[in-house]
Amino acid sequence: MDSRLYQVLEFDKVLKRIAKFAATKSGKEQILALRPTTQLDEAVRWQKETQEGVQVLQRKGPPPFGGIFPLHSLLKRAEIGSLLQPHELLQVASTLRATRQMKRFFNSIQEEGLGEYPLLRPWVEALTPDRQLEEAIHNWHKENKGNF
């Protein structure tokens, strides 16, 4: 799309208004990076995903987004053998906990018979909580508090 059209439509202002509702910094960044699609099937899918999200909010309330940190750079550093700082490890543990809570939130929707969400479900199924790692980080932090 032509950038002049974005200006005429004040698209950046619309995105900024929506971004105020983002629960995480990463979510806000993703909203601000959105661009309209020219593909009808993609637009329809996005509308259906949004509709499912609204239904979740109406039936269950907001998902538990608290405690999520962007981990991309930390994971890349860990993959090449770099050591993570204690506060970075706590961010990993916090995100693992948030992942577990998010999965529990969506599973409870299904258990409570509050609807099926076929477009959101794959996103939830892709979440991989690791309670053992989460607890190991917290235990390490408790044992070593003040020793770093």
Buried (B, 14 or more C-beta within 10 A) or exposed (E): EEEEEBEEEEBEEEBEEEBEEBEBEBBBEEBEEEEEEEEEEEEEEBEEBEEBBEBBEEEBEEBBBEBBBEBEEBEEEBEEEEEBEBEBBBBBBBBBBBBBBBBEBBEEBEEEEBEEBEBBBEEBEEBEBBEEEBEEBBEBBEEEEEEE
